[in-house]
């Protein structure tokens, strides 16, 4: 074996620079969007609490976590700029913290996302059904549409949802980023329409609500109270940590352009700054004002009571949560074509999370292939399409498998600790990297932008993320109750399943390392080199 083979021959990866800063920003927005924007207020009934100084607790937590997330955002720009390579959440910690931590971090990220594709396929189908439900309310079409979320229709639509996402990912990069950006723009247009709908629908919402349902919003609130909701409840410790945990995880995705940094055209630092800071700012500028507008315009108690009924009873208005398109339709039913467009945009916005996150995960596995952590053939890039096609095929298959687990009710996403624990290193490593980078990789440290702020920001990152993660993420996700045994808690919260995945990753890493060393490959030395792009 030659010296070059012992270090793995460094050849161009085959990926090409086709993502502009703007398209990278839309890539992040597509990852953020999911069901959060189309269902902007629909989840608030899960965290019912009274106003604090006139502000909903959810918005206060969004503001706090959002501002703290700018620390994370800046750090991603700083430590990605010196080494812009695809698969950043693997490549960067592998070269700075060591190959074990790089692999385990990305292994955990990959497995936190794979079941989400199955879950998001189910949510997309459900959103399609709810879109038709909204049209039936204004008698444009006739229901019921329950068959959409029942066999065999749900299987057909769910599998097609994943297959179409996989096909989009297989397009050449320029076309992929263009189509993804266009659909993201369409989704944003839908969000703008809902803002207009909320504003013009406020004066007539109350009367139209009673016309359609036969009871007023006051009676709606009373029904929620009769079913256990306390409208005077203050923000308790349990509700606070629940809100913190929810916001901490729904805001993620703004930093994902770092993982395609090797494909960003032009000045990488500028591209990362625009895409990462821009997409986080987009989340803040849309989510906080829009939710405030809805809650102020239609009444905090009305919206929370409606959402509470949906999540806790079977007597929610129309059997639906207060999704954006539905609220607009009730306010001004004669403008239903506009709200239909907004609803379609919401369906696409939810679905976009699948092809966007598939590329995010694809680039992690692609980087494994380059470093021989998996068979290097997985990293082969199609010479014409310039995409690692084999990985996309594998992702599509896994998505369909986990869609099946979603339908049968055993998708790990439903476990309280699955995503919480698997995302732990990705939340903490951005704070550790600045502290150790100067000593471990002085060559990379010299190229860090805004260097004086690098270590202080890393310390601030650890100072806020560790307590919030432990209290809100771990304890808040799955508190142990006195009547529950430790084993029952570990099984039902997904702790055992999560530990199995992590232990499997450790075994795979050391097995691959031993195999490569046995073949005469200088495994550890190889990670002192910068991978190609």
N, C-alpha and C positions, 0 to 999 in steps of 0.2 A: 504494500500500500504506500503510495507517494505521500510526501508531506502535505501536499495540497488536499488530498483525499482525507487525511487524518483531521484536517480542520474544516472539512466540507468545502468544496469548491464554491466560491462566491460568484454567482452569475446573476445577471439581471432577472428580477422576479417575473417579469412579463406584465405586471400591472402598469397602467399608464395614467398620466396626470390629466384627468378630465373633469375634476370637480372644482368649479370656481368657488370663491368664498361665499357667494350668495347661494349656490346650490348646496354647499356644505351646511349652511345655516338651515336650509329647508330640510336637509337630511336629519339634522338634529330635531327640528320641529316635528317632523314625521314620527321620530322616536318618542318625543314627549307626548304627542297628542292622544293616541289611544282612544279610550272611551271617556277621558277626563273632560274634554272640551264640549262634546255634544251632550254630556251629562253633567254640566258645570255645577248644578245645585242638587243633583239627584242623590248624591251620597251623604248630604249633610244630616239627614235624619239618623244616620248611624252614630252621630256625635252630637246629640241634642244638648244644648246648654244656652243659658240666657246671655243677653248682650253684655259686653264689657265696655263701659264708657260709650255706649251707643254703637259699638262695633261688634259684628259677629265674631266669636272666637276663631272660627276657621280662617277668616281673613287676617286676623292678627298673627296667627301661626304661619300662614302663607307669607306674610310680609317678613317675619323674623327669619324663617328658614330660607326664604328667597334671598334676603340680603346676605346671610351667612354663606349661601351657596356661591356668591361671587368670589369668595376666598378660594373655594375649590376650582371655580372656573379659571381664575387667574393662574393658579398653580398648574393646571393642565396645559395652559399656553406656555408657561415657563419651562416645564420639564419636557414638553414634546418638541419645542422648537429646535433644541440642539440635536435631536435624533428623530426627525419626522419619518416614521416608518409605519406602514399598515400593521394593524394588530397592536396598537400602542399599549393597551392594558396588559399585554404579555411581554412585548419587546422591551419596554422601558424598565419595569421592575426586574426583568430577567437580567438586564445589563447593569443595573444599579444595586439592587438588593440581592441578586443571585438567581440562578436558573430555577432553583426549587420554588422560590417565592413567585417568580414570574409565571411559572406553569400553574401552580396551585391557584393563584389569583385569577388567571384567565379560565382555568378549569371550572372554578366555582361560578364565574360569570356565565360561562357557556351553559351550565346546567341550571342556572337561575332563569335563563331565557327560553330554553328549548320547550318546556311545558307551556310557556306563555303563548306560543304560537297556536297550540291547540285551544287554549282558553280564548284568545282573541278571535280565532275563527268562529267559536261559539258566540261570542259577543257580537261579532259582525252579523251573523245570521239572525240573532235576536234583534239587533237594531233594524235589520231589514223588515222583520215582522212588525216591529213597533212603528216603523215608517208607514206601513200599510194601515195599521190601526189608526194612526192619526188621520190619514185620508178618509177612512170610514166614518170618522167623527163628523166630518163636514159633508158626508154623503157623496163623495166623489166616487168611491167604490164601496162594495158591500163585503162585509166580513162574514163569519169570523176567519181568522188566519192562524189558528192554533196549529194547523197541519204543518206550517213552516218549521216549527221547532219540535216536531214529532217525526218518528221514522215513517218512511224512508227519506222524506224531503230534507230533514236536517243533516243526514249523512251526505247526501249528494251536494247540498249547498256548502257544507263545511269543508268537504274535501276539495271542491272547486275553489273555495276561498284560498286554501293553502297552495293549490296547484297554480292558480293565477299569480299569487305572490312569488312563487318560485320562478315562473316564466319571466316575470318582470325583472327579477334579480339576474337572470341569465342574459339579458340584453347587454350589448356592448356598453362599457361604462358611460360614454357620452350620452347615449340614448337613455340608459337607466337613470342617471342623475337628472336628465331633462324631464323625463316622464314623471319621476318622483316629485320633482319640484313643481311641475304643472298641477299635479293632483294635490300637492300641499297648498298651492295658491288657491285652487278651487275650494279646498276645505276651509281656508281662511276667509274666502268670500262668503261661505256659508255662515261663519261666525259673525261676520259683519252684518249679514242679513238678520241674524237673530238679535243683534244689538238694536237694529232699527225696529224689529218686531216688538221687542220689549218696550221700547220707548213709546211707540204709537199704540200699543195694546193696553197700556196701563188704565186709561179712563174707562174702558169697556170690559175689562177682564172680569170684574166681580159679577156684573149682570150676565155676561155670557156664560160664566162658570155655573151660575144657578140655572140658566136656561138649559144647558146641556145635561146637568146632573140632577136637577130638582132640589138641590140644597145649597146653602150659601157657604162661603169660606169660613164663616163663624162656626157653622155646624161641622165643617171639616175639622177645625181645631178641636171642637168638643168631642168628636169621634176619636181623635188621636188621644185626647186626655182619658177618655173612657177605656182605651186600650193600653193604658200604662204610661203615656208620655206626661212628664211634668214640665209644663212650659216655664215654670219659675226656677228650674234647676240651674244652679250656678256651675261654673267650670270647676269640677272636682279634679283631684289628682288623676283618677282613672280616665276621665274624659279628656284631660289635658294630654296624657301620654298617648292615648288613642289618636288624638288629632296630630300630635307631633309625628308619630310613626307613619300615619297615612300621608301627610304632606311630605315627609322626608323621602318617601319612595315614589310618590307620584310626580315629583318635580324632576326626577332623574331623566337623563337623555340629552340634556343641553351640551354635555361634554363629549358626545360620541363622535364628533368630527375628528377628534384626536386620533381615533383608531383608523381613519382613512387619510391621515395627514400626508402619507406618501403619495397620495393621489390628488392633492390640492395644487392647483396651478398657481404660479407666481410666488410672491413672498409668503412663505408658510406662516410666519408670525402674524402677518396681517390677516391672512385667511383664517387662522385659528381664532384670532381676536374677534373678527367680524362674526364668525359662525358660532363660537361658544358664548361670548358675551351677548351677541345679538339674539340668539335663541332663548337664553335665560331671561333676557329683558322682555322678549315677546311674551313668554309665559306670565311674567309679572304684570305687564301692561294690559294683557287681555284678562287673565283670570281674576285678579283682584277687583278692577273696576266693574267687570261684567257681573260677577257674583254680587257685589255691592248693589249694582243697579237692579238686579232681579229681586234681591231681598228687600230693598227699600221700596221698589215700585209695587210689588205684590204682597208685601207684608212678611216679616221674618217668621212669625208664627204660622202663617198660612203655608209657606214653602216647607218649613221644617216639619210641620204636622203632616203634610202630604207625603214627604219623603219617609217619615217615620212609619206611616201606615203601609207604604209599599214594602218596606223591609221587615215589618213585624206582623203584618196581618194580610188578609186576602180581600180587604175592602178599600183599597186605594182607589181614588178617582180614575175611572176608565180601566182599572187594573194595571195602570202604568205609573212609573215614577215621573216626577216633574222634569222631563227632558226639555231641552231648549225649543225644539220644533213644536212640541205639544203646547207649551206655554204661549208661543206666538200665535198658534192656530186658534186657541181659545180667545185670545185678545182681539184678533182681527181675522175671523174666518173667511171673509170675502177675499183676502189676499193669500189664500192657501197655496197658489202656485209658488209664491216666494218662499213660503215655509217648507214646501215640498222640496224645493231646490236646497234649502238649508239642511233639510233632513237627509237628502241624498249626499250632500257634502259631509254630513256627520258620519254616515255609513262609510264613506271613503276615508275619512279621517281616522276612524277606528281601524279599518283594514290596513291603512298605510303603515301602521306600526309593525306589521308582519314583514313586508319586504324590506323595510328600513332596518329592523333589528336583525333580519337574516344576513344582511351584508355586514352589519356590525360583528356578529358572531362568526361569519365566514372569514373575516380578516384575522380573527384570533386563531382559528384553526389553520388558516393559510400560513401564518407565521410559525405555528408548530411544525408544519411540514418542512419549511425552509430549515428549521433547526433540528430536523429529524426526531422530533418528539412524537410524531406519528409518521406513517409511511410517507416518504417524500413525494410519491405520486399524487397525494391529495393536494399538494401545492402546485401541481402542474396547471399552468394557465393556458387556456385555449388560444392558439395562435391568431385566430381571426376575431373571436369575441372578447379576448383579453379579460376573461373571468375564470376563476377556479371552479369549473363546472361540477366536478365530482363532489365538492363540498355542498353545493346547492342541492344536488340530488339527494345527498344524505340528509340535509336539513329538511327538505320537503317530506321525506319518508318519516323522519322523527316528528315533524309537525302533525302528520296524519295520525301517527300512533298516539300522540298525546291528545289529539282531538277526540280519538276514541275513548281515552281515559276520562276526558271531560264529560262526554255523554254518559258514561257509566258511573260518574261521580267520584272518581279516585285520582283526579289530576293533582299532582303535588302542589300546584299553585294555591289550592284551597287549604293547604297546611299553613298554620300561622307562622311557623319558624322556617319554612323552606326558603323563600326569597330573603327573609331577614338575615339568616345566617350566611347564606351563599353570597350575599352582597357585602359582607363585613370587610373583607380585605380591600375591596375597591373603594370603600369609604375612608379607610384608615391610611392606606399606602400613600395617597397624595400628600399627607402630612409628614410621613416618615421620609419620603424620597428627598425633600429639600435638606433635611437635617444630615443625611449621610452622603449626599451626592458629591460634595466638595472633596471629601476624603477618598471615597471609593472610585469616583470618575472625574478627576480634576479636568480632564480634556473636555468633557461634556459641560461641566460646571462653567467653564470660561465662556461658553456660548449662550448661557441662560440670559434672557432679557430681564430688565428691571431687577438686576442681581441683588441689590441691597435689600429688597423686600422679600427675597426668596425664603430665607430661613425664618424670619418673623412670621410670614404667612403660613409656613408649614407648622409652626408652633400654634398659631391661632386655629388652624384647621384641626389639629388634634385636640385643642382645648374645647372646641365646641362639638366636634363630631362624636368623640368618645362618650361623654355623658349623655348626649341626646340619643345616640345609638343604643347604649346599654339600657337606659331608662325607657325610652319610647319604642325602640326597635325590638329589643329582646324581652324585657319584662312586660312592656305594653302589649306586645303581640300575643304572648302566651303566659299570663300569670298563673302560678300554681295555686289552686284552691285547696283548702284543708281536707276536703272530702275525697280528693283525687290522689291515687297512688302515683309515685314517681314514674313507674313504668307506663301506666295508662296515660299520664301527661306526655311522656316522651313519644308514645305511639301516635296519639291523637293530634299532637301539634306538629308532627313531621320531623321531630328532632332525630329519631332513629334513621329515617330515610335520608335526612341531610347528612348525618355522620357517615352513613354508608357511602354516599357519593364522595365525600371528602377523603375518606380512607381509601376508596378506590383510586382517587387521583394520586394520592401519596404512593400507593403500590405501583401504579403505572409509571410515575416519574422515576422511581428508583430502579424499576425493571428496565426501562428504556436506557437509563444512564449506565447500568451494568452491561447491557447488551452492546451499547456503543463502545464502551471502554474495552470490552472483550474483543471487539473487532479491531482494536488498535486506534480508535478515534480519540483524539485529545479533547474529550467532552468539555471539561471545565475551561480549558484554554479557549475553546471556540466561543464562549460567551463573553470573552474580552473583546471580541470583534463586533463591528457594527454590521448588521445584516443588510443585504442589498435592497434596492427598491426599483 
